[in-house]
Every structure is written in structure tokens, then in C-alpha cells.
Amino acid sequence: MKARLNITIEQNILSEVKQYASKQNTSVSELVEDYFTTLTKTTKKKNIIQMIESMKPAAIEKNADLKELIYKEQSGKYGF
């Protein structure tokens, strides 16, 4: 069952998101739902691509040791 959710965001961001959704042949609602689904997944095992994609870009420096970052992510030190 679907439920309604009201959110407040900056108008310029909303405009960009609507354009992006249109180019992807989807809706803003579907984008938000997909993001929330990804955000709340509780699967214990992830492959390396999923782990890297789940990290915030600012947390990955140019010369970062990805093995170390993944270890820390799994141990919950960064809260990715």
C-alpha cells in the first residue's frame, strides 16, 4: 500500500530533480522511493561495488585505501 509523504526542499533542487526524473522516464516519487529503499536495506552482505556506491563521495579521497574504507564501513565507524 502506498502512502503520501510531504517534503520541503529548495525550488531549484526540485526543478533539477524533475528534469532528471523526466530524462530517466520516471517520477520524483519513484526516485525518492528507490533512494529510501537503498538507504534502509539491511542486507548484511554487500559486494564491493555496493559498498563503494554506498559511501558518501566526500568520504572517498583521491588516493584513499578502499580496502581500509570498506573495513571501517563494515565495522560502523563512519556510518555510511
PDB file with SEQRES, HELIX, SHEET and CRYST1 records, atoms N, CA, C and O in Angstrom:
SEQRES   1 A   80  MET LYS ALA ARG LEU ASN ILE THR ILE GLU GLN ASN ILE          
SEQRES   2 A   80  LEU SER GLU VAL LYS GLN TYR ALA SER LYS GLN ASN THR          
SEQRES   3 A   80  SER VAL SER GLU LEU VAL GLU ASP TYR PHE THR THR LEU          
SEQRES   4 A   80  THR LYS THR THR LYS LYS LYS ASN ILE ILE GLN MET ILE          
SEQRES   5 A   80  GLU SER MET LYS PRO ALA ALA ILE GLU LYS ASN ALA ASP          
SEQRES   6 A   80  LEU LYS GLU LEU ILE TYR LYS GLU GLN SER GLY LYS TYR          
SEQRES   7 A   80  GLY PHE                                                      
HELIX    1 AA1 GLN A   11  LYS A   23  1                                  13    
HELIX    2 AA2 VAL A   28  THR A   40  1                                  13    
HELIX    3 AA3 ILE A   48  SER A   54  1                                   7    
HELIX    4 AA4 PRO A   57  ALA A   59  5                                   3    
HELIX    5 AA5 LEU A   66  GLN A   74  1                                   9    
CRYST1    1.000    1.000    1.000  90.00  90.00  90.00 P 1           1          
ATOM      1  N   MET A   1       0.843  -1.176   0.000  1.00  0.00           N  
ATOM      2  CA  MET A   1       0.000   0.000   0.000  1.00  0.00           C  
ATOM      3  C   MET A   1       0.889   1.240   0.000  1.00  0.00           C  
ATOM      4  O   MET A   1       1.838   1.332   0.778  1.00  0.00           O  
ATOM      5  N   LYS A   2       0.585   2.159  -0.849  1.00  0.00           N  
ATOM      6  CA  LYS A   2       1.343   3.408  -0.941  1.00  0.00           C  
ATOM      7  C   LYS A   2       0.798   4.404   0.083  1.00  0.00           C  
ATOM      8  O   LYS A   2      -0.384   4.380   0.426  1.00  0.00           O  
ATOM      9  N   ALA A   3       1.680   5.275   0.561  1.00  0.00           N  
ATOM     10  CA  ALA A   3       1.303   6.338   1.492  1.00  0.00           C  
ATOM     11  C   ALA A   3       1.872   7.648   0.981  1.00  0.00           C  
ATOM     12  O   ALA A   3       2.889   7.663   0.287  1.00  0.00           O  
ATOM     13  N   ARG A   4       1.226   8.728   1.319  1.00  0.00           N  
ATOM     14  CA  ARG A   4       1.687  10.047   0.894  1.00  0.00           C  
ATOM     15  C   ARG A   4       2.746  10.558   1.868  1.00  0.00           C  
ATOM     16  O   ARG A   4       2.708  10.282   3.067  1.00  0.00           O  
ATOM     17  N   LEU A   5       3.692  11.313   1.307  1.00  0.00           N  
ATOM     18  CA  LEU A   5       4.753  11.922   2.091  1.00  0.00           C  
ATOM     19  C   LEU A   5       4.959  13.329   1.572  1.00  0.00           C  
ATOM     20  O   LEU A   5       5.169  13.530   0.376  1.00  0.00           O  
ATOM     21  N   ASN A   6       4.903  14.285   2.447  1.00  0.00           N  
ATOM     22  CA  ASN A   6       5.172  15.676   2.062  1.00  0.00           C  
ATOM     23  C   ASN A   6       6.572  16.040   2.523  1.00  0.00           C  
ATOM     24  O   ASN A   6       6.934  15.837   3.682  1.00  0.00           O  
ATOM     25  N   ILE A   7       7.353  16.581   1.596  1.00  0.00           N  
ATOM     26  CA  ILE A   7       8.701  17.032   1.943  1.00  0.00           C  
ATOM     27  C   ILE A   7       8.874  18.466   1.458  1.00  0.00           C  
ATOM     28  O   ILE A   7       8.169  18.924   0.559  1.00  0.00           O  
ATOM     29  N   THR A   8       9.806  19.148   2.057  1.00  0.00           N  
ATOM     30  CA  THR A   8      10.107  20.521   1.674  1.00  0.00           C  
ATOM     31  C   THR A   8      11.566  20.586   1.259  1.00  0.00           C  
ATOM     32  O   THR A   8      12.462  20.241   2.029  1.00  0.00           O  
ATOM     33  N   ILE A   9      11.794  21.040   0.012  1.00  0.00           N  
ATOM     34  CA  ILE A   9      13.161  21.202  -0.483  1.00  0.00           C  
ATOM     35  C   ILE A   9      13.239  22.509  -1.268  1.00  0.00           C  
ATOM     36  O   ILE A   9      12.218  23.102  -1.615  1.00  0.00           O  
ATOM     37  N   GLU A  10      14.442  22.938  -1.535  1.00  0.00           N  
ATOM     38  CA  GLU A  10      14.653  24.167  -2.289  1.00  0.00           C  
ATOM     39  C   GLU A  10      14.067  24.027  -3.697  1.00  0.00           C  
ATOM     40  O   GLU A  10      14.158  22.963  -4.310  1.00  0.00           O  
ATOM     41  N   GLN A  11      13.476  25.087  -4.195  1.00  0.00           N  
ATOM     42  CA  GLN A  11      12.828  25.081  -5.512  1.00  0.00           C  
ATOM     43  C   GLN A  11      13.803  24.708  -6.621  1.00  0.00           C  
ATOM     44  O   GLN A  11      13.448  23.946  -7.521  1.00  0.00           O  
ATOM     45  N   ASN A  12      15.021  25.229  -6.571  1.00  0.00           N  
ATOM     46  CA  ASN A  12      15.985  24.926  -7.633  1.00  0.00           C  
ATOM     47  C   ASN A  12      16.355  23.445  -7.655  1.00  0.00           C  
ATOM     48  O   ASN A  12      16.572  22.875  -8.724  1.00  0.00           O  
ATOM     49  N   ILE A  13      16.428  22.827  -6.488  1.00  0.00           N  
ATOM     50  CA  ILE A  13      16.716  21.398  -6.431  1.00  0.00           C  
ATOM     51  C   ILE A  13      15.539  20.610  -7.002  1.00  0.00           C  
ATOM     52  O   ILE A  13      15.732  19.660  -7.760  1.00  0.00           O  
ATOM     53  N   LEU A  14      14.334  21.003  -6.641  1.00  0.00           N  
ATOM     54  CA  LEU A  14      13.146  20.328  -7.155  1.00  0.00           C  
ATOM     55  C   LEU A  14      13.094  20.407  -8.682  1.00  0.00           C  
ATOM     56  O   LEU A  14      12.766  19.425  -9.348  1.00  0.00           O  
ATOM     57  N   SER A  15      13.414  21.562  -9.223  1.00  0.00           N  
ATOM     58  CA  SER A  15      13.416  21.714 -10.678  1.00  0.00           C  
ATOM     59  C   SER A  15      14.417  20.769 -11.330  1.00  0.00           C  
ATOM     60  O   SER A  15      14.113  20.138 -12.342  1.00  0.00           O  
ATOM     61  N   GLU A  16      15.604  20.671 -10.753  1.00  0.00           N  
ATOM     62  CA  GLU A  16      16.625  19.785 -11.294  1.00  0.00           C  
ATOM     63  C   GLU A  16      16.207  18.323 -11.176  1.00  0.00           C  
ATOM     64  O   GLU A  16      16.434  17.531 -12.091  1.00  0.00           O  
ATOM     65  N   VAL A  17      15.601  17.971 -10.054  1.00  0.00           N  
ATOM     66  CA  VAL A  17      15.159  16.592  -9.845  1.00  0.00           C  
ATOM     67  C   VAL A  17      14.058  16.232 -10.837  1.00  0.00           C  
ATOM     68  O   VAL A  17      14.048  15.125 -11.376  1.00  0.00           O  
ATOM     69  N   LYS A  18      13.142  17.146 -11.079  1.00  0.00           N  
ATOM     70  CA  LYS A  18      12.075  16.891 -12.056  1.00  0.00           C  
ATOM     71  C   LYS A  18      12.654  16.673 -13.445  1.00  0.00           C  
ATOM     72  O   LYS A  18      12.210  15.781 -14.167  1.00  0.00           O  
ATOM     73  N   GLN A  19      13.643  17.480 -13.826  1.00  0.00           N  
ATOM     74  CA  GLN A  19      14.296  17.310 -15.122  1.00  0.00           C  
ATOM     75  C   GLN A  19      14.992  15.952 -15.195  1.00  0.00           C  
ATOM     76  O   GLN A  19      14.890  15.242 -16.196  1.00  0.00           O  
ATOM     77  N   TYR A  20      15.694  15.606 -14.132  1.00  0.00           N  
ATOM     78  CA  TYR A  20      16.392  14.328 -14.084  1.00  0.00           C  
ATOM     79  C   TYR A  20      15.397  13.173 -14.205  1.00  0.00           C  
ATOM     80  O   TYR A  20      15.614  12.245 -14.985  1.00  0.00           O  
ATOM     81  N   ALA A  21      14.312  13.229 -13.440  1.00  0.00           N  
ATOM     82  CA  ALA A  21      13.299  12.174 -13.471  1.00  0.00           C  
ATOM     83  C   ALA A  21      12.718  12.030 -14.873  1.00  0.00           C  
ATOM     84  O   ALA A  21      12.520  10.918 -15.361  1.00  0.00           O  
ATOM     85  N   SER A  22      12.451  13.148 -15.507  1.00  0.00           N  
ATOM     86  CA  SER A  22      11.898  13.128 -16.857  1.00  0.00           C  
ATOM     87  C   SER A  22      12.855  12.440 -17.828  1.00  0.00           C  
ATOM     88  O   SER A  22      12.429  11.627 -18.649  1.00  0.00           O  
ATOM     89  N   LYS A  23      14.137  12.759 -17.738  1.00  0.00           N  
ATOM     90  CA  LYS A  23      15.137  12.143 -18.609  1.00  0.00           C  
ATOM     91  C   LYS A  23      15.267  10.640 -18.350  1.00  0.00           C  
ATOM     92  O   LYS A  23      15.620   9.874 -19.247  1.00  0.00           O  
ATOM     93  N   GLN A  24      14.977  10.229 -17.112  1.00  0.00           N  
ATOM     94  CA  GLN A  24      15.081   8.820 -16.742  1.00  0.00           C  
ATOM     95  C   GLN A  24      13.758   8.075 -16.943  1.00  0.00           C  
ATOM     96  O   GLN A  24      13.648   6.891 -16.626  1.00  0.00           O  
ATOM     97  N   ASN A  25      12.754   8.788 -17.475  1.00  0.00           N  
ATOM     98  CA  ASN A  25      11.414   8.209 -17.670  1.00  0.00           C  
ATOM     99  C   ASN A  25      10.843   7.629 -16.375  1.00  0.00           C  
ATOM    100  O   ASN A  25      10.332   6.509 -16.347  1.00  0.00           O  
ATOM    101  N   THR A  26      10.942   8.413 -15.316  1.00  0.00           N  
ATOM    102  CA  THR A  26      10.422   8.010 -14.015  1.00  0.00           C  
ATOM    103  C   THR A  26       9.809   9.228 -13.340  1.00  0.00           C  
ATOM    104  O   THR A  26       9.758  10.308 -13.927  1.00  0.00           O  
ATOM    105  N   SER A  27       9.352   9.058 -12.130  1.00  0.00           N  
ATOM    106  CA  SER A  27       8.767  10.174 -11.385  1.00  0.00           C  
ATOM    107  C   SER A  27       9.655  10.526 -10.196  1.00  0.00           C  
ATOM    108  O   SER A  27      10.511   9.741  -9.790  1.00  0.00           O  
ATOM    109  N   VAL A  28       9.441  11.700  -9.654  1.00  0.00           N  
ATOM    110  CA  VAL A  28      10.173  12.113  -8.457  1.00  0.00           C  
ATOM    111  C   VAL A  28       9.834  11.155  -7.318  1.00  0.00           C  
ATOM    112  O   VAL A  28      10.710  10.779  -6.538  1.00  0.00           O  
ATOM    113  N   SER A  29       8.591  10.770  -7.222  1.00  0.00           N  
ATOM    114  CA  SER A  29       8.174   9.825  -6.174  1.00  0.00           C  
ATOM    115  C   SER A  29       8.943   8.514  -6.272  1.00  0.00           C  
ATOM    116  O   SER A  29       9.392   7.976  -5.260  1.00  0.00           O  
ATOM    117  N   GLU A  30       9.094   8.003  -7.485  1.00  0.00           N  
ATOM    118  CA  GLU A  30       9.833   6.752  -7.663  1.00  0.00           C  
ATOM    119  C   GLU A  30      11.304   6.923  -7.305  1.00  0.00           C  
ATOM    120  O   GLU A  30      11.909   6.023  -6.723  1.00  0.00           O  
ATOM    121  N   LEU A  31      11.881   8.067  -7.647  1.00  0.00           N  
ATOM    122  CA  LEU A  31      13.278   8.334  -7.275  1.00  0.00           C  
ATOM    123  C   LEU A  31      13.444   8.329  -5.762  1.00  0.00           C  
ATOM    124  O   LEU A  31      14.377   7.731  -5.227  1.00  0.00           O  
ATOM    125  N   VAL A  32      12.522   9.006  -5.081  1.00  0.00           N  
ATOM    126  CA  VAL A  32      12.585   9.080  -3.612  1.00  0.00           C  
ATOM    127  C   VAL A  32      12.395   7.695  -3.012  1.00  0.00           C  
ATOM    128  O   VAL A  32      13.126   7.303  -2.103  1.00  0.00           O  
ATOM    129  N   GLU A  33      11.416   6.955  -3.518  1.00  0.00           N  
ATOM    130  CA  GLU A  33      11.168   5.608  -3.000  1.00  0.00           C  
ATOM    131  C   GLU A  33      12.379   4.707  -3.219  1.00  0.00           C  
ATOM    132  O   GLU A  33      12.761   3.957  -2.320  1.00  0.00           O  
ATOM    133  N   ASP A  34      12.985   4.771  -4.402  1.00  0.00           N  
ATOM    134  CA  ASP A  34      14.184   3.975  -4.676  1.00  0.00           C  
ATOM    135  C   ASP A  34      15.333   4.355  -3.746  1.00  0.00           C  
ATOM    136  O   ASP A  34      16.057   3.490  -3.251  1.00  0.00           O  
ATOM    137  N   TYR A  35      15.491   5.650  -3.517  1.00  0.00           N  
ATOM    138  CA  TYR A  35      16.548   6.109  -2.612  1.00  0.00           C  
ATOM    139  C   TYR A  35      16.311   5.607  -1.193  1.00  0.00           C  
ATOM    140  O   TYR A  35      17.231   5.110  -0.542  1.00  0.00           O  
ATOM    141  N   PHE A  36      15.081   5.739  -0.717  1.00  0.00           N  
ATOM    142  CA  PHE A  36      14.759   5.272   0.639  1.00  0.00           C  
ATOM    143  C   PHE A  36      14.938   3.757   0.755  1.00  0.00           C  
ATOM    144  O   PHE A  36      15.375   3.259   1.792  1.00  0.00           O  
ATOM    145  N   THR A  37      14.604   3.035  -0.298  1.00  0.00           N  
ATOM    146  CA  THR A  37      14.800   1.583  -0.293  1.00  0.00           C  
ATOM    147  C   THR A  37      16.280   1.261  -0.159  1.00  0.00           C  
ATOM    148  O   THR A  37      16.666   0.408   0.641  1.00  0.00           O  
ATOM    149  N   THR A  38      17.097   1.934  -0.934  1.00  0.00           N  
ATOM    150  CA  THR A  38      18.543   1.730  -0.860  1.00  0.00           C  
ATOM    151  C   THR A  38      19.081   2.120   0.510  1.00  0.00           C  
ATOM    152  O   THR A  38      19.923   1.427   1.081  1.00  0.00           O  
ATOM    153  N   LEU A  39      18.590   3.219   1.017  1.00  0.00           N  
ATOM    154  CA  LEU A  39      19.047   3.735   2.305  1.00  0.00           C  
ATOM    155  C   LEU A  39      18.733   2.786   3.451  1.00  0.00           C  
ATOM    156  O   LEU A  39      19.516   2.669   4.394  1.00  0.00           O  
ATOM    157  N   THR A  40      17.610   2.120   3.378  1.00  0.00           N  
ATOM    158  CA  THR A  40      17.159   1.302   4.501  1.00  0.00           C  
ATOM    159  C   THR A  40      17.406  -0.186   4.337  1.00  0.00           C  
ATOM    160  O   THR A  40      16.972  -0.975   5.176  1.00  0.00           O  
ATOM    161  N   LYS A  41      18.095  -0.590   3.268  1.00  0.00           N  
ATOM    162  CA  LYS A  41      18.389  -2.012   3.092  1.00  0.00           C  
ATOM    163  C   LYS A  41      19.184  -2.519   4.280  1.00  0.00           C  
ATOM    164  O   LYS A  41      20.102  -1.856   4.764  1.00  0.00           O  
ATOM    165  N   THR A  42      18.826  -3.675   4.729  1.00  0.00           N  
ATOM    166  CA  THR A  42      19.503  -4.233   5.901  1.00  0.00           C  
ATOM    167  C   THR A  42      20.298  -5.483   5.565  1.00  0.00           C  
ATOM    168  O   THR A  42      20.648  -6.263   6.451  1.00  0.00           O  
ATOM    169  N   THR A  43      20.582  -5.673   4.282  1.00  0.00           N  
ATOM    170  CA  THR A  43      21.350  -6.853   3.918  1.00  0.00           C  
ATOM    171  C   THR A  43      22.735  -6.775   4.539  1.00  0.00           C  
ATOM    172  O   THR A  43      23.406  -5.745   4.476  1.00  0.00           O  
ATOM    173  N   LYS A  44      23.143  -7.869   5.130  1.00  0.00           N  
ATOM    174  CA  LYS A  44      24.447  -7.918   5.787  1.00  0.00           C  
ATOM    175  C   LYS A  44      25.582  -8.007   4.779  1.00  0.00           C  
ATOM    176  O   LYS A  44      26.622  -7.370   4.948  1.00  0.00           O  
ATOM    177  N   LYS A  45      25.383  -8.789   3.744  1.00  0.00           N  
ATOM    178  CA  LYS A  45      26.456  -8.991   2.781  1.00  0.00           C  
ATOM    179  C   LYS A  45      26.249  -8.078   1.580  1.00  0.00           C  
ATOM    180  O   LYS A  45      25.179  -8.047   0.972  1.00  0.00           O  
ATOM    181  N   LYS A  46      27.279  -7.357   1.265  1.00  0.00           N  
ATOM    182  CA  LYS A  46      27.275  -6.484   0.099  1.00  0.00           C  
ATOM    183  C   LYS A  46      28.474  -6.847  -0.746  1.00  0.00           C  
ATOM    184  O   LYS A  46      29.502  -7.287  -0.232  1.00  0.00           O  
ATOM    185  N   ASN A  47      28.338  -6.662  -2.044  1.00  0.00           N  
ATOM    186  CA  ASN A  47      29.534  -6.846  -2.856  1.00  0.00           C  
ATOM    187  C   ASN A  47      30.321  -5.535  -2.827  1.00  0.00           C  
ATOM    188  O   ASN A  47      29.818  -4.516  -2.356  1.00  0.00           O  
ATOM    189  N   ILE A  48      31.518  -5.565  -3.316  1.00  0.00           N  
ATOM    190  CA  ILE A  48      32.404  -4.398  -3.217  1.00  0.00           C  
ATOM    191  C   ILE A  48      31.834  -3.182  -3.939  1.00  0.00           C  
ATOM    192  O   ILE A  48      32.014  -2.055  -3.478  1.00  0.00           O  
ATOM    193  N   ILE A  49      31.153  -3.389  -5.062  1.00  0.00           N  
ATOM    194  CA  ILE A  49      30.565  -2.263  -5.795  1.00  0.00           C  
ATOM    195  C   ILE A  49      29.486  -1.604  -4.948  1.00  0.00           C  
ATOM    196  O   ILE A  49      29.433  -0.377  -4.870  1.00  0.00           O  
ATOM    197  N   GLN A  50      28.626  -2.394  -4.313  1.00  0.00           N  
ATOM    198  CA  GLN A  50      27.583  -1.828  -3.458  1.00  0.00           C  
ATOM    199  C   GLN A  50      28.186  -1.057  -2.290  1.00  0.00           C  
ATOM    200  O   GLN A  50      27.678  -0.001  -1.914  1.00  0.00           O  
ATOM    201  N   MET A  51      29.258  -1.575  -1.720  1.00  0.00           N  
ATOM    202  CA  MET A  51      29.894  -0.883  -0.600  1.00  0.00           C  
ATOM    203  C   MET A  51      30.453   0.463  -1.026  1.00  0.00           C  
ATOM    204  O   MET A  51      30.276   1.461  -0.328  1.00  0.00           O  
ATOM    205  N   ILE A  52      31.119   0.494  -2.156  1.00  0.00           N  
ATOM    206  CA  ILE A  52      31.709   1.746  -2.635  1.00  0.00           C  
ATOM    207  C   ILE A  52      30.610   2.735  -2.995  1.00  0.00           C  
ATOM    208  O   ILE A  52      30.711   3.919  -2.674  1.00  0.00           O  
ATOM    209  N   GLU A  53      29.550   2.253  -3.666  1.00  0.00           N  
ATOM    210  CA  GLU A  53      28.449   3.140  -4.042  1.00  0.00           C  
ATOM    211  C   GLU A  53      27.716   3.686  -2.827  1.00  0.00           C  
ATOM    212  O   GLU A  53      27.147   4.776  -2.893  1.00  0.00           O  
ATOM    213  N   SER A  54      27.716   2.954  -1.720  1.00  0.00           N  
ATOM    214  CA  SER A  54      27.010   3.417  -0.532  1.00  0.00           C  
ATOM    215  C   SER A  54      27.791   4.478   0.241  1.00  0.00           C  
ATOM    216  O   SER A  54      27.229   5.158   1.099  1.00  0.00           O  
ATOM    217  N   MET A  55      29.078   4.623  -0.059  1.00  0.00           N  
ATOM    218  CA  MET A  55      29.889   5.620   0.635  1.00  0.00           C  
ATOM    219  C   MET A  55      29.612   7.007   0.077  1.00  0.00           C  
ATOM    220  O   MET A  55      29.389   7.178  -1.121  1.00  0.00           O  
ATOM    221  N   LYS A  56      29.631   7.978   0.950  1.00  0.00           N  
ATOM    222  CA  LYS A  56      29.446   9.358   0.521  1.00  0.00           C  
ATOM    223  C   LYS A  56      30.683   9.794  -0.245  1.00  0.00           C  
ATOM    224  O   LYS A  56      31.802   9.541   0.203  1.00  0.00           O  
ATOM    225  N   PRO A  57      30.507  10.452  -1.408  1.00  0.00           N  
ATOM    226  CA  PRO A  57      31.659  10.844  -2.219  1.00  0.00           C  
ATOM    227  C   PRO A  57      32.710  11.642  -1.457  1.00  0.00           C  
ATOM    228  O   PRO A  57      33.904  11.485  -1.710  1.00  0.00           O  
ATOM    229  N   ALA A  58      32.290  12.485  -0.538  1.00  0.00           N  
ATOM    230  CA  ALA A  58      33.246  13.308   0.208  1.00  0.00           C  
ATOM    231  C   ALA A  58      34.152  12.449   1.080  1.00  0.00           C  
ATOM    232  O   ALA A  58      35.252  12.868   1.439  1.00  0.00           O  
ATOM    233  N   ALA A  59      33.693  11.244   1.420  1.00  0.00           N  
ATOM    234  CA  ALA A  59      34.484  10.376   2.287  1.00  0.00           C  
ATOM    235  C   ALA A  59      35.549   9.613   1.521  1.00  0.00           C  
ATOM    236  O   ALA A  59      36.432   9.011   2.131  1.00  0.00           O  
ATOM    237  N   ILE A  60      35.484   9.626   0.212  1.00  0.00           N  
ATOM    238  CA  ILE A  60      36.454   8.890  -0.592  1.00  0.00           C  
ATOM    239  C   ILE A  60      37.435   9.879  -1.212  1.00  0.00           C  
ATOM    240  O   ILE A  60      37.109  10.587  -2.165  1.00  0.00           O  
ATOM    241  N   GLU A  61      38.625   9.913  -0.660  1.00  0.00           N  
ATOM    242  CA  GLU A  61      39.653  10.805  -1.176  1.00  0.00           C  
ATOM    243  C   GLU A  61      40.308  10.183  -2.403  1.00  0.00           C  
ATOM    244  O   GLU A  61      40.200   8.979  -2.638  1.00  0.00           O  
ATOM    245  N   LYS A  62      40.976  11.007  -3.168  1.00  0.00           N  
ATOM    246  CA  LYS A  62      41.589  10.571  -4.426  1.00  0.00           C  
ATOM    247  C   LYS A  62      42.493   9.357  -4.234  1.00  0.00           C  
ATOM    248  O   LYS A  62      42.414   8.407  -5.012  1.00  0.00           O  
ATOM    249  N   ASN A  63      43.329   9.370  -3.236  1.00  0.00           N  
ATOM    250  CA  ASN A  63      44.283   8.281  -3.016  1.00  0.00           C  
ATOM    251  C   ASN A  63      43.863   7.394  -1.845  1.00  0.00           C  
ATOM    252  O   ASN A  63      44.712   6.825  -1.159  1.00  0.00           O  
ATOM    253  N   ALA A  64      42.568   7.279  -1.620  1.00  0.00           N  
ATOM    254  CA  ALA A  64      42.060   6.528  -0.477  1.00  0.00           C  
ATOM    255  C   ALA A  64      42.353   5.035  -0.612  1.00  0.00           C  
ATOM    256  O   ALA A  64      42.406   4.491  -1.715  1.00  0.00           O  
ATOM    257  N   ASP A  65      42.537   4.400   0.523  1.00  0.00           N  
ATOM    258  CA  ASP A  65      42.692   2.951   0.589  1.00  0.00           C  
ATOM    259  C   ASP A  65      41.287   2.367   0.698  1.00  0.00           C  
ATOM    260  O   ASP A  65      40.720   2.310   1.790  1.00  0.00           O  
ATOM    261  N   LEU A  66      40.719   1.930  -0.436  1.00  0.00           N  
ATOM    262  CA  LEU A  66      39.338   1.452  -0.455  1.00  0.00           C  
ATOM    263  C   LEU A  66      39.139   0.241   0.449  1.00  0.00           C  
ATOM    264  O   LEU A  66      38.080   0.088   1.058  1.00  0.00           O  
ATOM    265  N   LYS A  67      40.144  -0.613   0.540  1.00  0.00           N  
ATOM    266  CA  LYS A  67      40.038  -1.780   1.419  1.00  0.00           C  
ATOM    267  C   LYS A  67      39.859  -1.321   2.868  1.00  0.00           C  
ATOM    268  O   LYS A  67      39.032  -1.868   3.598  1.00  0.00           O  
ATOM    269  N   GLU A  68      40.614  -0.341   3.271  1.00  0.00           N  
ATOM    270  CA  GLU A  68      40.513   0.207   4.626  1.00  0.00           C  
ATOM    271  C   GLU A  68      39.143   0.867   4.846  1.00  0.00           C  
ATOM    272  O   GLU A  68      38.512   0.668   5.883  1.00  0.00           O  
ATOM    273  N   LEU A  69      38.692   1.654   3.858  1.00  0.00           N  
ATOM    274  CA  LEU A  69      37.386   2.307   3.976  1.00  0.00           C  
ATOM    275  C   LEU A  69      36.254   1.293   4.096  1.00  0.00           C  
ATOM    276  O   LEU A  69      35.327   1.483   4.883  1.00  0.00           O  
ATOM    277  N   ILE A  70      36.329   0.226   3.322  1.00  0.00           N  
ATOM    278  CA  ILE A  70      35.289  -0.802   3.383  1.00  0.00           C  
ATOM    279  C   ILE A  70      35.315  -1.491   4.742  1.00  0.00           C  
ATOM    280  O   ILE A  70      34.261  -1.758   5.320  1.00  0.00           O  
ATOM    281  N   TYR A  71      36.501  -1.781   5.256  1.00  0.00           N  
ATOM    282  CA  TYR A  71      36.610  -2.395   6.575  1.00  0.00           C  
ATOM    283  C   TYR A  71      35.965  -1.497   7.634  1.00  0.00           C  
ATOM    284  O   TYR A  71      35.208  -1.968   8.482  1.00  0.00           O  
ATOM    285  N   LYS A  72      36.272  -0.205   7.575  1.00  0.00           N  
ATOM    286  CA  LYS A  72      35.707   0.734   8.549  1.00  0.00           C  
ATOM    287  C   LYS A  72      34.198   0.877   8.370  1.00  0.00           C  
ATOM    288  O   LYS A  72      33.466   1.003   9.351  1.00  0.00           O  
ATOM    289  N   GLU A  73      33.727   0.857   7.110  1.00  0.00           N  
ATOM    290  CA  GLU A  73      32.295   0.949   6.846  1.00  0.00           C  
ATOM    291  C   GLU A  73      31.571  -0.245   7.430  1.00  0.00           C  
ATOM    292  O   GLU A  73      30.495  -0.100   8.010  1.00  0.00           O  
ATOM    293  N   GLN A  74      32.155  -1.424   7.281  1.00  0.00           N  
ATOM    294  CA  GLN A  74      31.529  -2.639   7.810  1.00  0.00           C  
ATOM    295  C   GLN A  74      31.513  -2.639   9.334  1.00  0.00           C  
ATOM    296  O   GLN A  74      30.599  -3.188   9.948  1.00  0.00           O  
ATOM    297  N   SER A  75      32.513  -2.030   9.938  1.00  0.00           N  
ATOM    298  CA  SER A  75      32.565  -2.007  11.398  1.00  0.00           C  
ATOM    299  C   SER A  75      31.743  -0.849  11.977  1.00  0.00           C  
ATOM    300  O   SER A  75      31.640  -0.710  13.195  1.00  0.00           O  
ATOM    301  N   GLY A  76      31.160  -0.021  11.108  1.00  0.00           N  
ATOM    302  CA  GLY A  76      30.266   1.043  11.558  1.00  0.00           C  
ATOM    303  C   GLY A  76      30.956   2.310  12.021  1.00  0.00           C  
ATOM    304  O   GLY A  76      30.314   3.152  12.649  1.00  0.00           O  
ATOM    305  N   LYS A  77      32.236   2.477  11.737  1.00  0.00           N  
ATOM    306  CA  LYS A  77      32.967   3.646  12.228  1.00  0.00           C  
ATOM    307  C   LYS A  77      32.597   4.930  11.511  1.00  0.00           C  
ATOM    308  O   LYS A  77      32.728   6.011  12.085  1.00  0.00           O  
ATOM    309  N   TYR A  78      32.140   4.838  10.273  1.00  0.00           N  
ATOM    310  CA  TYR A  78      31.832   6.045   9.512  1.00  0.00           C  
ATOM    311  C   TYR A  78      30.348   6.272   9.341  1.00  0.00           C  
ATOM    312  O   TYR A  78      29.941   7.392   9.032  1.00  0.00           O  
ATOM    313  N   GLY A  79      29.535   5.276   9.527  1.00  0.00           N  
ATOM    314  CA  GLY A  79      28.093   5.430   9.393  1.00  0.00           C  
ATOM    315  C   GLY A  79      27.626   5.696   7.980  1.00  0.00           C  
ATOM    316  O   GLY A  79      26.652   6.418   7.771  1.00  0.00           O  
ATOM    317  N   PHE A  80      28.321   5.112   6.994  1.00  0.00           N  
ATOM    318  CA  PHE A  80      27.924   5.294   5.604  1.00  0.00           C  
ATOM    319  C   PHE A  80      26.567   4.690   5.374  1.00  0.00           C  
ATOM    320  O   PHE A  80      26.051   4.740   4.257  1.00  0.00           O  
TER     321      PHE A  80                                                      
END                                                                             
